[in-house]
Amino acid sequence: MFLNNFFKIFILVAITFLFIFETSFAQSERFQVLLITKVESYPHRHTSISNGAEMFKDLGRKYRFGVHWTDNTQIFDDPERMNEFDVIVFMNSAGNILNESQKRGFQDFIRNGGNFVGIHGAIYTFFEARSPREESEATWQWYNDLIGAEYNFHPGQHIAVLNVEDHSHPSTAHLPANWVVMDEWYNFSEVSDDINVLLTIDENLSSQGSYPGDQMGNVHPMAWYQDDFEGNGARSFYTMLGHPEDQYDDPMYRKHIAGAVWWAATGIMLD
């Protein structure tokens, strides 16, 4: 009888401790991220998506933020669930991934204190499904305004030099003035006047690398942010980087993304 009661008390104490531990751990998370990687009506799904998801899990543990990874966009129809998040990240998403009611849910999130980070293929989201090497047609202007530009085409994967235009942002503070990177370099049209450019690609053909250059003139942005989208204080960040699988293991790239998400969630810039 004594052993029976002791065992019951032990189990009760263990369950209580586990509940307290899980609650304390959840409370220690600084913010919550909704990670969307859905691809709809697009000929190719980036093979690096799973690498990126693992990176986000690692970053969440390291920098103490929660990550919910899903391709089930019905979550955008649930305002209470959406209110749990501070930042939505579209990572290599593509195509028309939201229906009309989900689009309204996305807009409500941004207009009521939510923030956004787009990674690489995110700029090919809400486009007609065509080859990314061809000119494509945007299907949702509001999203183009949020992300800050419109995808045009890309010349393939090349080694190129990125110039850091602003070291005061958490996503670029750790980078060298000239960062040599292999990626699939996008070109853009309809670049917003409201963006603050962080990285540009060196269009000089004589610079280090195989990038063909002369794609967008003297200023070819590759990462940027908006800190007051639609005048309601919403923060939006986009980086073109994120095509190769092994990039998601690169410490420099990981800090680039961690800084972007941190800024989107907190609005804190570096002094």
Secondary structure as UniProt FT lines:
FT   HELIX           2..28
FT   STRAND          32..36
FT   TURN            47..48
FT   HELIX           49..63
FT   STRAND          66..70
FT   HELIX           73..77
FT   HELIX           79..82
FT   TURN            83..84
FT   STRAND          87..91
FT   STRAND          94..95
FT   HELIX           100..111
FT   TURN            112..113
FT   STRAND          115..119
FT   HELIX           120..124
FT   TURN            132..133
FT   HELIX           141..147
FT   STRAND          150..153
FT   STRAND          157..164
FT   TURN            170..174
FT   STRAND          178..184
FT   STRAND          187..189
FT   TURN            193..194
FT   STRAND          196..201
FT   TURN            205..206
FT   TURN            217..218
FT   STRAND          221..229
FT   TURN            230..233
FT   STRAND          234..239
FT   HELIX           245..249
FT   HELIX           251..266
//
